[in-house]
Amino acid sequence: MTSTVDPISLPQRAASNDTEIDREALANLLVEIARNVDPDYRARLDGVPTADPRMETLRQLLVGREISELSRVTHLLDEPEQLASAVGGVLPSAAARAPHAQLGEALAPAVERAVQRSIQKSPRTLTDILYPVFLPAIRKSIGEKIDQTFQSLNETLRHIFTWHGLKWRLEAWRTGASFSEVVLKHSLVYRVEHVFLINRNSGLLIAHVTADNATSEDPQLISSMLSAIQDFVKDSFNEKEQSGLDTIRFGELRLWSEVGPFATLVAVIRGNPPEELHEIFRDVLLRIHDECSQALEQFDGDSSQLVGVETLLQTCVELKQEDSNQGFPWLVVAAVLLVLIPAGGWFLLSWQSGQRWQAYVSRLSTQPGIIVAEQKVRDGQFYIAGLRDPLAADPQALLSGTQVDPARVHSQWQFYQSLEPEFVLKRLTASLAPPDSVRLSIVNDRIVAEGEAPDTWIDRARAAARQLSAGGPVFDISRVRDVSPEARAAEHWQTYVSRLEAQPGIIVAQQRARGGHFYISGLRDPQAADPQALLYGTGVDPARVHSQWQFYQSLDPKFVLKRLVASLAPPKSVRLMTIQDRIVAVGEAPAAWINRARVASQQLSADGLSLDISELRESTPQELTHLRDAIQAVDIFFDSGKAVPGPEQLPVLDKLANQLKELAKDAREAGVTAQFMLTGHSDATGRETAKVSISAARAETVRALLKKRGVDPELLLVRGAGTFEPAEAEDSRTGSSANRRVSVTVNFH
């Protein structure tokens, strides 16, 4: 049986997935091998190759991927850098999946050696790591030791001079203990009433133990409030997370807090506890964490795994110290009294002697002219030294009545001159020898001289006053009058000058005395007092006075009032008077006089004065008033758009002209001038500028018609008001026709 060997042809299509075998290509290959392989083929043919290429192709299809991966791994193992990179990429995930116990046992030796070498190489690194952990604990421990020391010192000082202190000192001597220990034993009376164990993360209460006969509210509520207080303090003052609230004090109650890794122990203490309790609470908290560390870390409110915690906390509430009431030591008291009575008697006598000496020293210190510089008591003798004015009291005489033995007093006084006013007065009296007409006295710590004296004595007194001003009291000689003729004449002249300066309307510009004559010049209002008449009664000889006065008008209100009365000649119905530097006119006056007063008021205001004429009323004769009212009631009406009145208005114009002429005549006879304002008006028809123009034209037309009828044109004034002063509203039935008019206003001047 002969078989023909056909070459194996592999399909050219690549596998769809590099990580899987091409199943279709493998199936085709197996079919081709089965069809072409003959069992007798190798026996009949020589030179058959030892390795069939089709087998190699089969091997590549079956394990080609594995061969490639093995080759890549072999190459990776030969390259250390690539191997390290590959291991680093998978090591974290492998460590995370590995069991913790096995991984810890495997890594412990390597980590220990690495840490040891790192510390040997750089010890500061470990210091920097542990610094934030140990520093607060060290600081807190040092603070507690300092507080403990100060507590012991404070209690010892507080009781060192008390009856209890004496009793406790005897107890310390009897027992061999230190005095501070005995003081703390009796003074630090306290009792631990409650102990709370609180979870640090959640604030939940883990355990609570209460002492006998101690009362409180809901422990869980108290625990929540304590956690809230700590959180509030941290948030408000930006405290670090690891810090905690150490102490809270409320009356006799104290809350001490000790913070652990997972829980906080809070003790409620009544009384004054010693600082050593902090160590006891801290030891209990450490034992709780050592025994129940995992349960505390995973605490979620279930305390079933923390059964032994309350037993440890119970040791805290059993802490207390009560004051022991021992019997009164009568024997000790008697022994102490036997020692203290003689010592007390000696001390009392010494104290009384010292008090008498101090009373004497105080009496000396209050004496004017005596300055105590030094005083002391030594070996039963008294020593005193200082300064003494010769005019002061005798220190030896002041000893009488003090019960101080003069033989035991040793004094040493230095001479000095006191600046007390009474001593200065005595020395001035002795040195100046004032005449009988001069009296020296003390007024408010000042030495004042009053009376009359010659100029020679006044010069000596003035020199003494200059010397005293360096540090002594003031010596005032301004009240001493010079009795020499020249001085009296100068004094009389100054009296006259002062009288002139006080006169309104007189201004003294210059005054002097020379060669027995007096010269004065200045300004004088003609209405002011006569300077020559003012010389009467001053004692100044008029023949020796030379005066020169310039005319001026004073702005004094009373002078201005006189000038106004003279210039304005007010009628009898008007009264001018001054009120608070203002001139006020009150009453009734014709308009012409009021206008003159108004002009005078404007002139005075420029000089800073005020003439108030607001209270003046214009006096108009009754017949002028009636005629004025009749004229002002007349209106001249016009047709729409017309500036000339219609024929029906001519009789009205004739009557108005007669009334105007009559009023002008009567006003002249009454001493006033009448003026007539002709005001033109318009309705709302047309533009505003046209309305104003036509209203002014209507007033001018009426003025011309009145002038034609004999009215003086100088008395007629015109203006155009347009629609701004309507007689009636435009929307009324007769509004437009009533507003097309010319009205007349009468003014008196």
C-alpha positions, 0 to 999 in steps of 0.5 A, spaced: 500 500 500 503 506 497 501 513 500 503 519 497 505 524 502 502 531 501 505 537 504 502 540 510 499 547 509 498 551 515 492 556 514 494 564 514 489 567 518 492 569 525 489 567 531 483 571 534 486 572 541 493 571 543 492 568 549 488 562 546 490 556 541 487 557 534 482 551 535 480 552 527 488 551 525 489 546 530 483 542 527 485 542 520 492 540 522 490 534 525 486 532 520 492 533 515 496 529 519 491 523 519 490 523 512 498 523 510 501 519 515 502 512 513 504 506 518 509 503 513 512 510 510 518 510 515 520 503 513 519 503 506 523 510 505 530 512 507 532 518 509 526 520 513 528 526 517 529 525 524 524 531 526 518 532 522 516 539 521 509 538 522 510 536 529 514 543 530 508 546 528 504 542 532 508 544 538 508 551 537 500 551 536 499 547 543 505 550 547 507 556 543 505 561 548 508 558 554 515 557 551 514 565 549 513 566 557 518 562 559 523 565 555 521 572 557 522 570 565 528 567 563 531 574 560 528 578 566 531 573 571 538 575 568 537 583 568 537 585 576 534 592 574 528 589 570 527 584 575 526 589 581 521 593 577 517 587 576 517 585 583 516 592 585 509 592 581 506 586 584 509 586 591 504 591 594 498 587 592 501 581 594 502 583 601 495 586 601 493 579 600 497 575 604 495 573 611 497 578 616 500 573 621 505 570 616 507 576 613 509 579 620 513 573 621 516 574 615 518 581 615 519 582 622 527 580 622 528 585 616 524 590 619 528 590 625 535 590 622 533 596 618 530 600 624 536 598 628 541 600 622 537 607 621 537 609 628 545 607 628 546 611 622 541 617 624 539 617 631 535 624 630 530 621 625 527 617 631 527 623 636 523 627 630 518 621 630 517 620 637 518 628 639 510 629 638 508 623 642 513 623 648 513 631 649 506 632 651 506 626 656 513 629 659 510 636 659 504 634 663 508 630 668 512 636 669 506 640 670 503 635 675 509 635 679 510 642 679 502 643 681 504 637 687 510 641 689 506 648 690 500 644 693 504 642 698 507 649 699 501 652 699 498 648 704 504 648 709 504 656 708 497 656 710 497 652 716 504 654 719 502 659 724 495 656 726 493 652 731 492 646 727 499 647 724 502 647 731 498 641 733 501 637 726 508 640 727 508 636 734 505 630 730 510 630 725 515 630 731 512 624 734 511 620 728 518 622 724 514 624 718 515 631 714 511 637 716 508 638 709 506 630 709 502 631 715 499 638 713 497 634 706 494 628 710 489 633 714 488 638 709 487 634 703 480 631 704 477 628 698 472 623 696 472 620 689 464 619 687 464 617 680 468 614 675 466 614 667 470 611 662 468 614 655 470 612 648 474 617 645 472 617 637 464 616 639 463 619 646 459 613 648 459 611 655 463 604 656 463 604 663 461 608 669 462 606 677 459 610 683 461 610 690 456 609 696 451 614 697 453 618 691 448 621 687 448 623 679 443 624 673 443 619 667 451 617 666 450 616 658 447 624 658 453 626 663 458 622 658 455 626 652 456 632 655 463 631 657 465 629 650 461 635 647 465 640 652 471 637 650 469 638 642 467 645 643 473 647 647 477 644 641 473 647 635 473 654 639 481 655 641 484 650 635 487 645 640 491 639 637 487 633 637 491 629 642 490 634 647 484 634 652 480 637 658 484 636 664 480 639 670 474 642 671 472 645 677 465 647 680 464 649 687 467 643 691 467 638 685 473 637 681 473 633 674 479 630 672 480 627 666 486 622 663 486 621 656 488 614 653 489 611 646 482 609 645 478 611 651 478 617 656 477 616 664 473 622 667 473 622 675 468 626 679 472 628 686 469 632 692 474 636 696 481 637 695 485 631 692 492 631 692 496 631 685 498 624 686 491 621 684 493 623 677 498 617 677 493 612 680 488 614 675 493 614 669 495 607 672 488 604 671 487 607 664 493 603 662 491 597 665 484 597 662 488 599 655 493 593 656 487 588 657 482 590 653 486 594 647 482 591 641 475 591 644 476 598 646 478 600 639 472 596 636 467 599 641 460 600 638 456 601 644 456 593 646 460 593 653 459 585 653 467 584 652 469 589 657 466 585 663 473 586 667 473 594 666 468 596 672 472 592 677 478 596 675 474 602 675 472 600 682 479 601 685 478 609 683 472 610 687 474 607 693 480 612 694 478 618 699 481 621 705 477 623 711 479 628 716 481 624 723 478 628 729 483 626 735 482 629 742 484 635 744 492 635 746 491 639 753 498 637 756 501 640 749 497 646 750 499 647 757 506 646 756 506 651 750 502 656 755 507 656 760 512 658 755 508 663 751 506 667 757 513 670 759 515 671 752 508 674 751 509 679 757 516 681 754 513 682 747 508 686 750 512 691 754 517 691 748 511 693 743 508 698 748 515 701 748 516 701 741 509 704 740 510 710 744 517 711 741 513 711 734 508 716 737 513 721 739 516 720 732 510 722 728 509 728 733 516 730 731 514 729 723 508 733 723 511 739 727 513 745 722 520 746 721 522 739 723 524 734 718 526 727 721 531 723 716 533 717 720 530 714 727 531 707 730 531 703 736 537 699 738 538 695 745 533 699 748 536 706 746 532 710 741 536 714 736 533 720 732 537 725 727 534 730 722 533 737 720 531 743 725 529 750 724 531 755 730 524 757 730 521 750 730 518 747 737 524 744 741 524 736 740 526 735 748 520 739 750 515 734 745 517 728 749 513 730 755 506 726 755 509 720 751 512 716 756 518 715 753 524 716 758 528 722 755 535 719 758 534 713 753 533 718 747 539 720 743 538 726 738 542 730 733 539 736 729 542 740 723 540 747 722 536 749 716 531 754 714 524 752 713 520 754 707 514 754 711 510 760 711 509 762 718 517 761 719 518 765 713 513 771 715 517 771 722 524 772 718 521 777 714 518 781 720 525 781 723 529 783 717 524 788 714 521 791 720 515 794 716 512 800 719 506 801 723 502 802 717 503 796 713 501 789 716 504 782 714 499 776 714 499 769 711 493 768 706 492 761 702 500 759 703 502 766 701 505 772 705 501 778 703 503 785 705 497 791 706 497 798 707 502 804 706 509 805 706 515 809 703 518 807 696 524 806 700 521 800 704 517 798 698 524 797 694 526 793 700 520 789 700 520 788 693 528 785 693 526 780 699 520 778 694 525 776 688 529 772 693 523 768 696 520 766 689 526 761 688 523 756 693 519 759 698 512 762 699 510 768 694 511 775 698 505 779 695 506 787 696 501 789 690 497 791 696 502 796 699 501 803 696 506 808 695 505 814 700 510 819 696 507 825 692 509 822 685 506 816 687 500 819 689 499 823 683 501 817 678 495 813 682 490 818 681 492 819 674 491 811 673 484 812 676 482 817 671 485 813 665 481 807 668 474 812 668 475 814 661 476 807 659 470 805 662 466 810 658 462 808 652 464 812 646 471 814 648 477 810 646 484 811 650 489 810 644 495 813 648 497 816 655 503 817 659 506 822 665 512 826 664 515 832 668 509 832 672 504 833 667 499 828 664 498 827 656 492 823 653 489 822 646 484 817 643 477 817 639 471 820 642 464 820 640 460 827 640 455 824 644 460 821 649 461 824 656 466 830 657 473 828 659 474 834 662 468 833 667 470 826 669 476 829 672 472 831 678 473 827 684 480 824 681 485 828 685 488 830 678 490 837 677 486 839 670 492 844 669 497 839 668 492 834 663 493 835 656 488 831 652 487 830 644 481 827 642 479 825 635 472 825 632 468 818 631 462 815 631 461 810 636 457 803 634 455 803 641 447 802 641 445 807 645 449 812 641 446 809 634 439 810 637 440 817 639 443 818 632 437 815 629 432 819 632 435 825 630 436 823 623 429 819 622 425 823 626 420 818 628 412 819 629 409 819 635 406 812 634 413 809 633 418 808 639 425 806 638 429 802 643 435 797 644 434 790 646 440 786 647 445 790 643 439 791 637 435 797 636 428 795 635 422 800 632 415 798 634 408 802 632 405 804 626 408 809 621 407 811 614 409 807 608 414 813 606 417 813 613 418 805 614 422 806 607 426 811 610 427 806 616 429 800 612 434 804 608 437 806 615 437 799 617 441 797 611 446 802 612 447 799 619 447 792 617 454 794 614 457 796 620 455 790 624 449 793 627 441 791 627 435 795 626 429 791 627 423 794 623 419 787 623 414 790 628 412 796 624 405 797 621 404 801 616 399 807 617 394 808 612 388 813 612 381 810 612 379 813 606 385 811 602 384 804 604 376 804 602 378 807 595 384 802 594 380 796 595 375 799 590 380 799 585 383 792 586 376 789 585 376 792 578 378 787 572 379 789 565 377 783 560 379 782 553 376 777 547 380 771 546 387 773 542 386 780 543 390 785 546 385 791 546 379 791 550 372 791 547 368 797 547 364 794 553 370 796 557 371 803 556 366 805 561 370 801 566 376 804 564 373 811 565 371 810 572 378 806 573 382 812 571 378 817 575 379 812 581 386 812 580 387 820 580 383 821 586 387 816 590 394 819 587 391 826 590 389 823 597 395 819 598 399 826 596 395 829 601 397 824 607 404 824 605 405 818 602 406 816 594 401 811 591 403 806 585 399 802 581 401 795 578 397 793 572 398 785 571 396 782 564 393 775 564 391 770 559 387 763 558 390 757 557 389 757 549 396 757 545 403 757 546 406 759 553 411 764 550 405 767 546 400 767 552 406 771 556 407 776 551 399 777 550 398 778 557 404 783 557 401 787 551 394 787 555 397 791 561 401 796 556 394 797 552 391 799 559 397 803 561 396 807 555 388 808 555 389 810 562 395 815 561 390 818 555 385 819 561 389 823 565 393 818 570 400 820 571 404 814 567 410 815 572 405 811 577 403 806 573 407 799 572 406 793 568 407 786 568 405 780 564 403 774 568 401 769 563 397 763 565 400 763 572 395 767 576 389 765 574 382 768 577 378 761 576 380 754 573 380 753 566 375 747 566 370 751 569 364 754 565 367 761 565 374 760 566 377 762 560 373 769 559 375 770 566 382 769 566 383 774 559 384 780 564 388 786 567 388 787 574 390 793 578 394 792 585 395 799 589 402 800 593 403 806 598 410 808 599 
